[in-house]
């Protein structure tokens, strides 16, 4: 893509990451918030929790964005996981929560 200043910038892509939200329990089996993780980024630290489902989703959104920004800053490729874990396309409304990152 040619910028107005004459320089070239590659076209932007939207990566849509699948996230899993699960109710969590303490050691006694009592409800203890929500666990959230991104399967494609879990080996890189892509998991978190929250006291509510909404807070866990907010937290995993921040974690996914942080990991993607760090990979880009380090010149590393973004994960190319199974189609159900990472999509490189437009954001779609699906039942499974997803987080979109445009780079």
Secondary structure, DSSP 8 states (H G I E B T S, - for coil): -B-TTS-B-----EEEEE-EEEEEE-TTS-EEEEEEE-TTTGGGT-EEEESSHHHHHHHHHHHHHHHHHHHHHTT-------TTTEEES-----SS-EEEEE-
